[in-house]
Amino acid sequence: MEEEILTKAELAKLLKVTQRTIDRLRTEGLPCFKVGNAVRFNRKKVLKWFEEQEKNKPKN
């Protein structure tokens, strides 16, 4: 099965955030890779990263 690869704009739309938020999340470790000068995201890895962030979040 082929992995779904997203552009920054596609990922922002999927997550309902701005592209600037995607840039900020990249600095926090959001998994991505470059194709030439373009940044791409593996949908499955991004969703797994968010799950891990939620698990490691301190509980109030």
MDTraj code that builds the backbone (N, CA, C; nanometers):
import mdtraj as md
import numpy as np

residues = "MET GLU GLU GLU ILE LEU THR LYS ALA GLU LEU ALA LYS LEU LEU LYS VAL THR GLN ARG THR ILE ASP ARG LEU ARG THR GLU GLY LEU PRO CYS PHE LYS VAL GLY ASN ALA VAL ARG PHE ASN ARG LYS LYS VAL LEU LYS TRP PHE GLU GLU GLN GLU LYS ASN LYS PRO LYS ASN".split()
xyz = np.array([
    [0.0840, -0.1183, 0.0000],
    [0.0000, 0.0000, 0.0000],
    [0.0887, 0.1250, 0.0000],
    [0.0573, 0.2184, -0.0845],
    [0.1369, 0.3400, -0.0975],
    [0.1032, 0.4392, 0.0136],
    [0.2073, 0.5009, 0.0688],
    [0.1898, 0.6003, 0.1746],
    [0.1342, 0.7292, 0.1152],
    [0.0466, 0.7953, 0.1913],
    [-0.0070, 0.9232, 0.1452],
    [0.0904, 1.0347, 0.1832],
    [0.1396, 1.1049, 0.0833],
    [0.2348, 1.2137, 0.1027],
    [0.1608, 1.3455, 0.0803],
    [0.1778, 1.4387, 0.1742],
    [0.1055, 1.5656, 0.1702],
    [0.2006, 1.6843, 0.1588],
    [0.1536, 1.7892, 0.0941],
    [0.2256, 1.9162, 0.0940],
    [0.1920, 1.9890, 0.2239],
    [0.2622, 2.0977, 0.2501],
    [0.2336, 2.1766, 0.3703],
    [0.0904, 2.2305, 0.3650],
    [0.0466, 2.2766, 0.2493],
    [-0.0895, 2.3294, 0.2343],
    [-0.1936, 2.2199, 0.2586],
    [-0.1696, 2.1013, 0.2053],
    [-0.2635, 1.9899, 0.2244],
    [-0.2707, 1.9489, 0.3708],
    [-0.1549, 1.9441, 0.4375],
    [-0.1528, 1.9064, 0.5787],
    [-0.2234, 2.0116, 0.6632],
    [-0.1996, 2.1386, 0.6335],
    [-0.2659, 2.2465, 0.7071],
    [-0.4174, 2.2351, 0.6927],
    [-0.4635, 2.2061, 0.5732],
    [-0.6075, 2.1907, 0.5493],
    [-0.6620, 2.0701, 0.6258],
    [-0.5904, 1.9593, 0.6231],
    [-0.6314, 1.8381, 0.6942],
    [-0.6449, 1.8637, 0.8442],
    [-0.5471, 1.9362, 0.9002],
    [-0.5453, 1.9613, 1.0447],
    [-0.6244, 2.0855, 1.0845],
    [-0.6725, 2.1600, 0.9848],
    [-0.7483, 2.2834, 1.0079],
    [-0.6671, 2.3854, 1.0865],
    [-0.5434, 2.4044, 1.0411],
    [-0.4527, 2.5038, 1.0987],
    [-0.3890, 2.5817, 0.9836],
    [-0.3155, 2.6863, 1.0174],
    [-0.2472, 2.7636, 0.9141],
    [-0.1153, 2.6959, 0.8755],
    [-0.0625, 2.7357, 0.7619],
    [0.0673, 2.6836, 0.7198],
    [0.1764, 2.7317, 0.8149],
    [0.1567, 2.8470, 0.8739],
    [0.2532, 2.8971, 0.9722],
    [0.2578, 2.8042, 1.0949],
    [0.1421, 2.7523, 1.1344],
    [0.1374, 2.6566, 1.2455],
    [0.2140, 2.5300, 1.2092],
    [0.2019, 2.4860, 1.0855],
    [0.2774, 2.3685, 1.0401],
    [0.4270, 2.3959, 1.0532],
    [0.4711, 2.5153, 1.0144],
    [0.6129, 2.5515, 1.0281],
    [0.6562, 2.5462, 1.1741],
    [0.5718, 2.5970, 1.2646],
    [0.6045, 2.5952, 1.4079],
    [0.6120, 2.4513, 1.4591],
    [0.5173, 2.3685, 1.4177],
    [0.5176, 2.2284, 1.4601],
    [0.6415, 2.1550, 1.4090],
    [0.6908, 2.1924, 1.2918],
    [0.8150, 2.1320, 1.2403],
    [0.9306, 2.1592, 1.3349],
    [0.9362, 2.2791, 1.3924],
    [1.0449, 2.3107, 1.4858],
    [1.0309, 2.2313, 1.6146],
    [0.9094, 2.1804, 1.6405],
    [0.8841, 2.0995, 1.7600],
    [0.8979, 1.9504, 1.7330],
    [0.9359, 1.9150, 1.6094],
    [0.9623, 1.7748, 1.5789],
    [0.8646, 1.7062, 1.4859],
    [0.7692, 1.7793, 1.4301],
    [0.6750, 1.7197, 1.3353],
    [0.7539, 1.6537, 1.2223],
    [0.7317, 1.5245, 1.1979],
    [0.8112, 1.4545, 1.0967],
    [0.7813, 1.5041, 0.9547],
    [0.8882, 1.5279, 0.8807],
    [0.8754, 1.5728, 0.7422],
    [1.0016, 1.5334, 0.6662],
    [0.9989, 1.5537, 0.5369],
    [1.1176, 1.5306, 0.4553],
    [1.1140, 1.6277, 0.3386],
    [1.2296, 1.6495, 0.2786],
    [1.2393, 1.7437, 0.1674],
    [1.2516, 1.6698, 0.0349],
    [1.1859, 1.7261, -0.0641],
    [1.1989, 1.6819, -0.2023],
    [1.2445, 1.8065, -0.2773],
    [1.3737, 1.8151, -0.3032],
    [1.4291, 1.9392, -0.3571],
    [1.4166, 2.0466, -0.2502],
    [1.3521, 2.1563, -0.2831],
    [1.3295, 2.2626, -0.1854],
    [1.1943, 2.2522, -0.1168],
    [1.1122, 2.1577, -0.1586],
    [0.9768, 2.1440, -0.1049],
    [0.9745, 2.0497, 0.0149],
    [0.8938, 2.0847, 0.1135],
    [0.8765, 2.0013, 0.2322],
    [0.7526, 1.9150, 0.2115],
    [0.7639, 1.7879, 0.2461],
    [0.6520, 1.6943, 0.2337],
    [0.6321, 1.6219, 0.3661],
    [0.5107, 1.5696, 0.3842],
    [0.4736, 1.5040, 0.5086],
    [0.4070, 1.3705, 0.4787],
    [0.4470, 1.2681, 0.5531],
    [0.3838, 1.1374, 0.5442],
    [0.2650, 1.1403, 0.6407],
    [0.1448, 1.1273, 0.5871],
    [0.0225, 1.1408, 0.6677],
    [0.0236, 1.0474, 0.7887],
    [0.0589, 0.9232, 0.7667],
    [0.0593, 0.8236, 0.8740],
    [0.1573, 0.8618, 0.9854],
    [0.2774, 0.9056, 0.9490],
    [0.3779, 0.9440, 1.0487],
    [0.3366, 1.0688, 1.1253],
    [0.2736, 1.1637, 1.0562],
    [0.2272, 1.2859, 1.1225],
    [0.1195, 1.2523, 1.2256],
    [0.0229, 1.1700, 1.1874],
    [-0.0841, 1.1339, 1.2812],
    [-0.0285, 1.0562, 1.4004],
    [0.0690, 0.9688, 1.3759],
    [0.1324, 0.8952, 1.4852],
    [0.2062, 0.9919, 1.5777],
    [0.2736, 1.0928, 1.5212],
    [0.3455, 1.1926, 1.6010],
    [0.2479, 1.2654, 1.6933],
    [0.1308, 1.3026, 1.6407],
    [0.0315, 1.3701, 1.7239],
    [-0.0176, 1.2793, 1.8361],
    [-0.0361, 1.1513, 1.8080],
    [-0.0768, 1.0558, 1.9124],
    [0.0285, 1.0490, 2.0219],
    [0.1561, 1.0444, 1.9839],
    [0.2655, 1.0402, 2.0816],
    [0.2698, 1.1679, 2.1647],
    [0.2458, 1.2822, 2.1010],
    [0.2449, 1.4093, 2.1737],
    [0.1352, 1.4087, 2.2794],
    [0.0211, 1.3536, 2.2434],
    [-0.0919, 1.3473, 2.3367],
    [-0.0598, 1.2548, 2.4545],
    [0.0067, 1.1419, 2.4277],
    [0.0448, 1.0479, 2.5343],
    [0.1436, 1.1106, 2.6314],
    [0.2382, 1.1879, 2.5780],
    [0.3445, 1.2456, 2.6600],
    [0.3066, 1.3784, 2.7236],
    [0.1862, 1.4243, 2.6973],
    [0.1397, 1.5516, 2.7512],
    [0.1172, 1.5377, 2.9016],
    [0.1681, 1.6331, 2.9813],
    [0.1463, 1.6240, 3.1260],
    [-0.0023, 1.6362, 3.1593],
    [-0.0462, 1.5561, 3.2540],
    [-0.1871, 1.5591, 3.2951],
    [-0.2052, 1.6595, 3.4072],
    [-0.3121, 1.7353, 3.3992],
    [-0.3411, 1.8363, 3.5028],
    [-0.4190, 1.7768, 3.6163],
])
top = md.Topology()
chain = top.add_chain()
for i, resn in enumerate(residues, 1):
    res = top.add_residue(resn, chain, resSeq=i)
    for name in ("N", "CA", "C"):
        top.add_atom(name, md.element.get_by_symbol(name[0]), res)
traj = md.Trajectory(xyz[None], top)
